[in-house]
């Protein structure tokens, strides 16, 4: 095992869910910034980056968000809370950024038989077909017929309907959240992923539109060792299957 693998082993082993944080120990701003910059580098669907990250820092904001997080001890004692939000509704803005980027570079061949062989054609044709949920009933009906025809002879992607759009953006946002937590651990601090919260009130507090989706809130700080429960995981053979 090489040095990088050993370092990753150490980071993964050290990442624990700390439910109480030390008072008076603030995380340096540069640590959080670096960790969010690493989160932005997380893998995501079609590189659309349909996410937003909200840093909750002030005492007043932390108090309000802790309430929204059901006053979990991790939220109440955290130095900061970062709320990860999936934003499938921003697809047009993200698409526009990609199209502007592609105006200046030679597009890559991505071997897409249906929509042309360039990155530009992918963002102009494929992305709207998937992310545009206007007239969803008729769009989904067309997709259903199209997919039925295509999948008769060979495997074809099935999860392309309107209901799948928020799911895809949630998956990508969760990957960013995990990257953020691993980074916080690597920087010598601790975190707690909190899905137990009032998503409706969180959206209202952050002034988000109805179409935005709260992925999770992550409490960060210097965790009290006794607040991290002993780790239990299922055996390798219970969850890993080889074929």
Phi, psi and omega in degrees: 000129183282176186297318180297320179295321178295319178296318179296319176305314182295317180296314181296319180293325182279339179289114179229162178269099180272125187262353175219140183241150180295136178282146174079004178249101181272145175279129178305141182305319183295332178294315180292319179298313179300319182293322177290324177296323176290323178299323179297335179276000182296150176297147180203158187295123177056019182055031181280338176052052182275068182213161171216148181237126183248116177274123177257111191239318186289157181300318181296315180293319179299321180296316181292316181290327176300320177298316180296330176273023174065026179054036173300145183301325178296321179287320182293325185259358185294147172289321176212162171231132177247123181261124180262125187236130174274132184233069177298338181290347181268014187299324180294321179293318178293320177300316181299321178297317179295317181296322177295319178298318186284345176296333188259353183232156175285125184286150183274149174283118181249007174053055177257105186294331185279323191236021180098174188246037179220158176297325179298315180294329178296314183283338179271334185246310185288313184301311178298324181298324181274314191272339180284112183255010175291147184049045188302325182299312183287322178298314182293326177295315177299315179298320181299316179293316181298313182292320178302318181292318183287325187275357179294325186261331183205163180302141180212144182301130184256333188272067185234015182270170184305323182293341182274343183301308179294330179295315180298316181291328176294319179300313181297319180295324178295324177296321177295320180297318179295318177300319179298314181295319178296322178295316178302319177296315180298332180277357176096014179238185189228167185211165176214118177280126183239110173262345178279093182203170178268095185298323181297313179293326178296317178297320178294317181296320181276359180059047181265152176287165182301327184286345176286153181230128175287124179273303176190162172249140182238116175279139178226153180167197174260105187289145172283125185307322183290347182273353177265116181292156177298131185289135173231128176227149176294154179296152179309311184292344180283330186241350181249128182234131180253138182230000000 
